[in-house]
Amino acid sequence: MYRVENHVGRLIEVKLASPLTIEEVQRFTQEHVAIMKKIPAKYVGVVDLLEAYVFPAAVADALIQLLSGAASHVERTAILIGESATFALQVERAIRSSSNENRHAFRKPDELVTWLRQVLTIPERARLDVFMHERLARRA
């Protein structure tokens, strides 16, 4: 399951949940690229992986390709992950492979928000708050 949206400014909101098929990754990639192309500047991404666990190798490789291909368009991307050490290693490998030092994984939502807010406009900050509230309310 996936969702990719742009409600305001440069902020691209992503949610990925397991299981995620290679076909879904292909559709997700197409939608992500289409949204990215509509943003005239570099984009800021927020990614919710709280309902994801270790991806099959083909899915992970496809996501790495997307991250690498979009690297030059990224101002910052923050990825919220759960407590799984194995999944964290997979996500961190994908981040390293993406060739962009402005992507980071976070386990603590408040640290993610603080890091992203540094580069967001006021409307983008407000939308980030809505996105995070929706994510955390579902987990409560």
Secondary structure, DSSP 8 states (H G I E B T S, - for coil): -EEEEEEETTEEEEEE-SS--HHHHHHHHHHHHHHHHH-SS-EEEEEE-TT-----HHHHHHHHHHHHHHGGGEEEEEEE--S-HHHHHHHHHHHHHTT-TTEEEESSHHHHHHHHHTT--HHHHHHHHHHHHHHHHHH-
